[in-house]
Amino acid sequence: MKKGAILFLIFGIFLIGISSAIPYILFVNPTPSDNYETTSDSFEINSSITNLSGLEELIFNWDGTNYTFYNNSLVLMMNFENNSGLGENDSFVRDLSKYENNGTVFGAIFNLAGRYRGAYSFSGRDKITIANSASLNITDNLTISLWAKRNNVVVKQVSVGKLYSCVLTEKGDVYCWGENIFGQLGTGNFVNSLSPKLVLGGHNFSSISAGFCHICAINTTGSAYCWGYNTFGQLGNGNVTTMYTPQNVLREYNFTSIDGGYPHTCATTTIGTTYCWGSNACGQTGIGRASVLFPSYKAIKSVLIGKSVDSFLIGETFGGTIVSILNQNPVEFGTPSGWVNILLSYNQTADLYLNGTLVNNSAYIQIDSDPSVITIGENFDGTIDEIRILNRTVLASEVQQFYKSNLKKINETSWEFYSNQSLDSEKTYSYFLFAKDSVSSYRLLRNIIKFPFSEEDLFSDSSSGIFKPTQKQLKEGYVKILTKKQKVQVNLSNGEQYLAEIKEVNKILEKVVVSIGGNNYSIAKNSSEKIDLNNDGYYDLQVSVTQIYITGYAKVEFKEIHEEISQENKESVTESAVDNNEDAVSNKNKLIYYVLGFVVLILIISLIILKSLKKNL
């Protein structure tokens, strides 16, 4: 083997080795081709990033601005895909950031109905836990992003107290709202609420009863729980401390009904006995006059007192909460309406965005400086997908891109990036994707061109491919978006027919050339040409150009007129027609010259190649 061939082989092997170490980006369906022209207001970008040796950075550039979706600031990323190729299963969720803050699933169920395919559904008592780590110990700048879809909450019982109300759902959750100075809302604080809040604790209740400023409930196993005002021991937990979360009533009984009064509570067991506890100033517990701090027996069949109302079924749904990660207070996101993107950006104050729109620039957030366990989905009834935590705040300009885009890991060397972008104005938009791993980097650039008109404007009025306006349309002015070689049939009122053809649309020179009646007419943007089609001394048609687009289209108006031509204009029309015909001849000659020049160039190149081959031989 010759030395040159060996060197060539070595060089080829070197190139293969280099190419195998470089990240490769490919735009795939439904991404349009480069320089694609569209009339749509939006389009989808889908890309595959392969051959990665550990992703370190991914940047998406849209219309000249960089947006970073992956780097060291991303401390938690979960796709919720249950991807066995990444080691995931029903009870294990992998953190796809570089920090490996993996999660353990408790009760949440994987499904394929997520915002981006896979997701986990939570019943209000399920959760995913993540052991705390140094990367998640964030106390200042913070961004949390996720997709959530809340289940409909169907109410089966309502009970009201003093300045507060509670409902029991079919799933066994209790929601309360209103005054909360004694913790009667059961939310773990004393903050009043104008909208329903989920009672904490993950209990599955079967009935509820609101007292004056405390509320009691029975779970599906018959155990009783109370919370709120407790100065007289009306919670039945053996003390007089007001509590803002459900407390178990201190007796091992199975209760079938419970009712709260002003300062006391009574309940009935499965065997028909009734117990009461709390204030007994008027003997309301049925055991004399002494107050009791836990259930006391009295052989009476039932006691029905207090502020509760009859249970009834209603189909109303109401605003829900998503219990945050990092031990924050619940974040409101309203009634069920499909998937909602929630982004919370925190820097001293918190900005809350829903679907890319700022809804609260002073959202309440409380961060535990060193939580032992971080939970996702606890006390939330619905589905969650695509969790992200960053140790930085995001700019308002970034929020829209977080809402419109998503990054997904496929396997150890491959990722996918998706984005749905808006096209708001007539222009050429550029976009590129940049990926960097531990070895090298790669960038892929494309353009898309937006038309400022609808696609209906681009199609002819008939199957023949020729636009055919009616005489009425021509009288009023027929406007159409046209490009080179498209034709318009002009039917005049006198019965004459002419075919107008677009010969040229020149954005640089801002002109359109229209051929009709054997003549070419060059019409500048925002100007008109009056044409005498039958040479009878009257203008029959006015052609106007109102807009010329970068895409090679123009907005042209055809309007039938009847206007006598002055002597001066007659001479001008004749000269114009002559000039147009001369232009046509000139253009034809130019084409011939171009063809001849091209042929000569090919011959010269061929001679050079032949001469080179002879030398080698």
DOPA-678116 format. One record per residue (C-alpha): x, y, z; residue number from 1; residue in one letter. Coordinates in steps of 0.5 Angstrom, whole numbers, plus 500, padded with zeros to 3 digits. Example, Ala and Ser with C-alpha at 12.3 -4.5 7.8 and 13.67 -1.06 7.14 Angstrom:
2
  xx  yy  zz   i aa
 525 491 516   1  a
 527 498 514   2  s
//
This chain:
617
  xx  yy  zz   i aa
 500 500 500   1  m
 503 507 498   2  k
 505 512 503   3  k
 499 517 501   4  g
 494 512 502   5  a
 496 510 509   6  i
 496 517 511   7  l
 489 518 508   8  f
 487 512 512   9  l
 489 514 518  10  i
 486 521 517  11  f
 480 518 515  12  g
 480 514 522  13  i
 482 520 525  14  f
 476 524 522  15  l
 471 518 524  16  i
 474 519 532  17  g
 473 526 532  18  i
 466 526 529  19  s
 464 520 534  20  s
 466 525 540  21  a
 462 531 537  22  i
 455 532 540  23  p
 450 532 534  24  y
 443 536 533  25  i
 438 534 528  26  l
 431 538 527  27  f
 426 533 526  28  v
 418 533 525  29  n
 414 537 525  30  p
 420 542 525  31  t
 419 546 518  32  p
 425 546 513  33  s
 430 552 513  34  d
 427 558 511  35  n
 420 555 511  36  y
 415 560 509  37  e
 408 560 513  38  t
 402 564 514  39  t
 401 561 521  40  s
 402 565 528  41  d
 406 559 531  42  s
 410 553 529  43  f
 413 547 533  44  e
 421 546 533  45  i
 423 539 535  46  n
 430 537 536  47  s
 434 531 537  48  s
 441 532 541  49  i
 445 525 540  50  t
 452 523 541  51  n
 453 527 548  52  l
 458 525 553  53  s
 454 528 559  54  g
 450 534 557  55  l
 453 540 561  56  e
 450 546 557  57  e
 444 547 552  58  l
 442 554 550  59  i
 436 555 545  60  f
 436 562 541  61  n
 430 565 539  62  w
 430 571 534  63  d
 437 573 537  64  g
 436 572 544  65  t
 439 566 548  66  n
 435 562 553  67  y
 439 557 558  68  t
 435 550 559  69  f
 441 546 562  70  y
 447 548 566  71  n
 450 548 573  72  n
 444 552 576  73  s
 439 547 574  74  l
 439 543 581  75  v
 433 539 580  76  l
 430 536 573  77  m
 425 531 573  78  m
 421 528 566  79  n
 417 523 570  80  f
 417 518 564  81  e
 419 512 568  82  n
 424 511 563  83  n
 427 504 565  84  s
 433 506 560  85  g
 435 511 566  86  l
 434 506 571  87  g
 427 509 573  88  e
 421 505 576  89  n
 414 506 579  90  d
 418 507 586  91  s
 424 511 583  92  f
 425 518 579  93  v
 431 520 577  94  r
 434 527 577  95  d
 436 529 570  96  l
 440 535 573  97  s
 448 534 574  98  k
 446 533 582  99  y
 442 527 582 100  e
 437 529 587 101  n
 433 523 586 102  n
 426 521 588 103  g
 422 516 592 104  t
 415 515 590 105  v
 410 514 595 106  f
 403 512 593 107  g
 403 517 586 108  a
 401 513 580 109  i
 405 513 573 110  f
 401 515 567 111  n
 402 517 560 112  l
 397 523 560 113  a
 402 528 562 114  g
 403 535 559 115  r
 409 531 555 116  y
 407 524 555 117  r
 409 521 562 118  g
 407 524 569 119  a
 405 522 576 120  y
 398 523 579 121  s
 397 524 586 122  f
 390 523 590 123  s
 392 528 596 124  g
 395 523 600 125  r
 401 521 595 126  d
 408 524 595 127  k
 415 524 592 128  i
 420 525 597 129  t
 427 527 595 130  i
 433 527 601 131  a
 436 534 602 132  n
 443 535 599 133  s
 447 541 599 134  a
 445 543 592 135  s
 438 544 594 136  l
 439 548 600 137  n
 437 554 597 138  i
 436 560 601 139  t
 436 566 597 140  d
 435 566 589 141  n
 430 560 587 142  l
 426 558 581 143  t
 421 553 581 144  i
 417 551 575 145  s
 412 545 573 146  l
 406 543 570 147  w
 400 541 574 148  a
 393 539 572 149  k
 388 539 578 150  r
 382 534 579 151  n
 375 536 579 152  n
 373 537 586 153  v
 366 534 587 154  v
 363 536 594 155  v
 358 531 598 156  k
 357 535 604 157  q
 358 542 607 158  v
 358 545 614 159  s
 359 552 616 160  v
 361 555 623 161  g
 362 562 625 162  k
 365 566 619 163  l
 368 560 616 164  y
 366 554 611 165  s
 368 547 610 166  c
 366 542 605 167  v
 367 534 604 168  l
 369 532 597 169  t
 367 525 595 170  e
 375 523 595 171  k
 375 524 603 172  g
 378 531 603 173  d
 376 537 607 174  v
 377 544 604 175  y
 375 550 609 176  c
 376 558 607 177  w
 374 564 611 178  g
 376 566 618 179  e
 382 562 621 180  n
 384 566 627 181  i
 383 559 631 182  f
 386 555 626 183  g
 379 552 624 184  q
 381 552 617 185  l
 386 546 618 186  g
 392 549 614 187  t
 397 549 619 188  g
 397 557 620 189  n
 392 562 622 190  f
 392 566 616 191  v
 385 567 613 192  n
 383 565 606 193  s
 378 568 601 194  l
 378 561 597 195  s
 378 554 599 196  p
 384 551 602 197  k
 386 543 603 198  l
 386 541 611 199  v
 393 538 612 200  l
 394 531 614 201  g
 392 527 608 202  g
 386 524 612 203  h
 380 520 608 204  n
 374 523 612 205  f
 367 521 611 206  s
 363 526 615 207  s
 364 533 618 208  i
 361 538 622 209  s
 363 545 623 210  a
 362 548 630 211  g
 363 555 632 212  f
 370 556 631 213  c
 372 549 631 214  h
 371 543 626 215  i
 370 535 627 216  c
 370 530 622 217  a
 370 522 622 218  i
 375 518 617 219  n
 373 512 614 220  t
 375 507 619 221  t
 371 511 624 222  g
 376 515 628 223  s
 374 522 630 224  a
 379 528 629 225  y
 378 535 631 226  c
 381 542 630 227  w
 381 549 631 228  g
 379 553 638 229  y
 380 549 644 230  n
 380 553 650 231  t
 374 549 653 232  f
 377 542 651 233  g
 372 542 645 234  q
 377 538 641 235  l
 377 532 645 236  g
 385 531 645 237  n
 386 532 653 238  g
 388 539 653 239  n
 386 546 652 240  v
 391 548 646 241  t
 388 551 640 242  t
 390 547 634 243  m
 391 548 627 244  y
 391 541 624 245  t
 387 535 625 246  p
 387 532 632 247  q
 385 525 634 248  n
 380 525 639 249  v
 382 521 645 250  l
 378 515 646 251  r
 378 508 642 252  e
 371 508 639 253  y
 368 507 632 254  n
 364 513 631 255  f
 358 514 626 256  t
 356 521 627 257  s
 359 527 630 258  i
 357 535 631 259  d
 360 541 634 260  g
 357 546 638 261  g
 360 553 641 262  y
 364 550 646 263  p
 363 543 646 264  h
 362 537 641 265  t
 358 530 641 266  c
 359 524 637 267  a
 355 517 637 268  t
 359 510 636 269  t
 357 504 632 270  t
 353 501 638 271  i
 349 507 639 272  g
 352 511 645 273  t
 353 518 645 274  t
 360 522 648 275  y
 360 529 649 276  c
 366 533 651 277  w
 368 541 652 278  g
 365 546 656 279  s
 359 544 660 280  n
 357 551 663 281  a
 350 549 662 282  c
 350 542 662 283  g
 350 541 655 284  q
 355 535 655 285  t
 349 531 659 286  g
 354 529 665 287  i
 352 534 670 288  g
 356 541 670 289  r
 363 540 670 290  a
 367 541 663 291  s
 371 535 660 292  v
 377 534 656 293  l
 376 528 652 294  f
 369 524 651 295  p
 365 522 657 296  s
 359 517 656 297  y
 352 519 658 298  k
 346 514 656 299  a
 342 518 651 300  i
 341 516 644 301  k
 343 522 641 302  s
 345 529 641 303  v
 344 534 635 304  l
 346 541 636 305  i
 351 547 634 306  g
 351 550 627 307  k
 352 544 622 308  s
 347 544 616 309  v
 344 538 613 310  d
 349 534 608 311  s
 347 535 601 312  f
 350 533 594 313  l
 352 539 589 314  i
 356 538 583 315  g
 360 545 584 316  e
 368 545 583 317  t
 372 550 586 318  f
 379 553 586 319  g
 385 548 589 320  g
 392 549 591 321  t
 398 545 589 322  i
 402 544 595 323  v
 409 546 594 324  s
 416 543 594 325  i
 421 546 599 326  l
 416 547 605 327  n
 412 553 602 328  q
 405 555 603 329  n
 400 552 598 330  p
 400 556 591 331  v
 393 558 588 332  e
 392 556 581 333  f
 384 556 580 334  g
 379 552 578 335  t
 381 546 573 336  p
 382 548 566 337  s
 387 543 563 338  g
 394 543 564 339  w
 397 549 568 340  v
 404 551 567 341  n
 406 554 574 342  i
 413 558 575 343  l
 415 561 581 344  l
 421 566 581 345  s
 424 568 588 346  y
 429 574 590 347  n
 427 577 596 348  q
 420 577 593 349  t
 416 572 589 350  a
 413 573 582 351  d
 408 567 581 352  l
 407 566 573 353  y
 401 562 570 354  l
 402 559 563 355  n
 407 565 562 356  g
 403 570 565 357  t
 405 574 571 358  l
 399 573 576 359  v
 402 575 583 360  n
 409 579 584 361  n
 408 579 592 362  s
 406 571 592 363  a
 408 568 599 364  y
 413 564 600 365  i
 417 561 606 366  q
 423 557 605 367  i
 426 552 610 368  d
 433 553 610 369  s
 435 546 611 370  d
 429 541 610 371  p
 431 534 611 372  s
 426 532 606 373  v
 423 535 600 374  i
 416 533 598 375  t
 413 534 591 376  i
 405 533 591 377  g
 403 532 598 378  e
 396 534 599 379  n
 395 535 592 380  f
 389 532 588 381  d
 391 532 581 382  g
 397 530 576 383  t
 404 533 576 384  i
 409 533 570 385  d
 416 536 568 386  e
 419 539 575 387  i
 425 544 575 388  r
 428 547 580 389  i
 434 553 579 390  l
 438 556 584 391  n
 437 563 580 392  r
 432 567 579 393  t
 429 567 571 394  v
 428 574 568 395  l
 421 576 565 396  a
 423 575 558 397  s
 425 567 560 398  e
 419 565 563 399  v
 415 565 556 400  q
 420 560 553 401  q
 420 556 560 402  f
 412 556 558 403  y
 413 554 551 404  k
 419 549 551 405  s
 421 543 554 406  n
 427 539 555 407  l
 427 531 556 408  k
 433 526 557 409  k
 432 519 552 410  i
 438 515 554 411  n
 445 516 557 412  e
 447 520 551 413  t
 441 523 547 414  s
 436 528 549 415  w
 430 532 546 416  e
 428 539 546 417  f
 421 541 544 418  y
 419 548 543 419  s
 412 552 540 420  n
 414 559 538 421  q
 409 565 536 422  s
 410 568 530 423  l
 407 575 531 424  d
 410 580 525 425  s
 412 579 518 426  e
 419 578 518 427  k
 425 572 518 428  t
 426 569 525 429  y
 432 565 526 430  s
 433 560 531 431  y
 439 555 533 432  f
 440 550 538 433  l
 447 549 542 434  f
 449 543 546 435  a
 456 542 550 436  k
 458 536 553 437  d
 465 534 557 438  s
 468 534 550 439  v
 466 538 545 440  s
 460 543 543 441  s
 455 543 537 442  y
 450 549 534 443  r
 445 548 529 444  l
 441 554 526 445  l
 435 555 522 446  r
 430 561 519 447  n
 423 561 519 448  i
 419 566 515 449  i
 412 569 517 450  k
 407 572 512 451  f
 402 577 514 452  p
 396 574 511 453  f
 392 568 512 454  s
 393 562 507 455  e
 386 563 504 456  e
 389 569 501 457  d
 394 564 497 458  l
 389 559 494 459  f
 386 561 487 460  s
 378 561 487 461  d
 378 555 482 462  s
 381 548 481 463  s
 384 551 474 464  s
 389 555 478 465  g
 387 562 476 466  i
 384 567 480 467  f
 377 569 478 468  k
 374 575 481 469  p
 366 577 479 470  t
 365 583 476 471  q
 362 586 482 472  k
 368 584 486 473  q
 372 588 480 474  l
 368 594 480 475  k
 369 595 488 476  e
 376 593 487 477  g
 379 586 488 478  y
 385 585 492 479  v
 389 579 492 480  k
 396 576 495 481  i
 400 574 489 482  l
 407 572 487 483  t
 410 570 480 484  k
 407 566 475 485  k
 400 567 478 486  q
 394 569 474 487  k
 388 573 475 488  v
 382 573 470 489  q
 379 580 468 490  v
 372 580 466 491  n
 370 587 464 492  l
 363 589 464 493  s
 363 590 456 494  n
 364 582 456 495  g
 371 583 454 496  e
 376 578 458 497  q
 383 579 459 498  y
 388 574 463 499  l
 393 578 468 500  a
 400 575 470 501  e
 405 577 475 502  i
 411 577 472 503  k
 416 579 477 504  e
 415 581 485 505  v
 422 585 487 506  n
 422 587 494 507  k
 429 590 493 508  i
 426 595 488 509  l
 420 595 491 510  e
 416 594 484 511  k
 411 589 481 512  v
 411 587 474 513  v
 404 585 471 514  v
 403 583 464 515  s
 396 584 461 516  i
 393 585 454 517  g
 400 583 451 518  g
 404 589 455 519  n
 408 589 461 520  n
 407 594 467 521  y
 412 596 472 522  s
 408 598 478 523  i
 412 601 484 524  a
 409 600 491 525  k
 404 604 493 526  n
 402 606 486 527  s
 397 605 481 528  s
 397 603 473 529  e
 391 605 469 530  k
 391 601 463 531  i
 387 602 456 532  d
 386 594 454 533  l
 382 595 448 534  n
 385 602 445 535  n
 379 605 445 536  d
 381 612 449 537  g
 379 610 455 538  y
 382 607 461 539  y
 379 600 463 540  d
 383 597 469 541  l
 387 600 474 542  q
 392 595 478 543  v
 395 598 484 544  s
 400 595 489 545  v
 399 596 496 546  t
 405 592 499 547  q
 411 588 497 548  i
 413 582 502 549  y
 420 579 503 550  i
 417 572 502 551  t
 416 574 494 552  g
 409 576 495 553  y
 405 582 493 554  a
 398 585 495 555  k
 395 587 488 556  v
 388 590 487 557  e
 385 590 480 558  f
 379 595 479 559  k
 375 596 473 560  e
 374 603 471 561  i
 372 607 465 562  h
 376 614 465 563  e
 377 618 458 564  e
 385 618 457 565  i
 387 625 456 566  s
 392 627 450 567  q
 398 628 454 568  e
 396 621 457 569  n
 395 618 451 570  k
 402 619 449 571  e
 405 617 455 572  s
 401 610 455 573  v
 404 609 448 574  t
 411 611 450 575  e
 410 606 457 576  s
 408 600 452 577  a
 414 601 448 578  v
 419 601 454 579  d
 415 595 457 580  n
 416 591 450 581  n
 423 594 450 582  e
 424 591 457 583  d
 422 585 455 584  a
 426 584 449 585  v
 432 586 454 586  s
 431 581 459 587  n
 430 576 453 588  k
 437 578 451 589  n
 440 578 458 590  k
 438 571 459 591  l
 441 569 453 592  i
 448 572 455 593  y
 447 569 462 594  y
 446 562 458 595  v
 452 563 454 596  l
 456 565 459 597  g
 455 559 464 598  f
 456 554 458 599  v
 463 558 457 600  v
 465 557 464 601  l
 463 549 464 602  i
 468 549 458 603  l
 473 552 461 604  i
 473 548 468 605  i
 472 542 463 606  s
 479 544 460 607  l
 482 545 467 608  i
 480 538 469 609  i
 482 534 463 610  l
 489 538 463 611  k
 490 536 470 612  s
 488 528 469 613  l
 493 528 463 614  k
 499 531 468 615  k
 497 525 473 616  n
 497 520 467 617  l
//
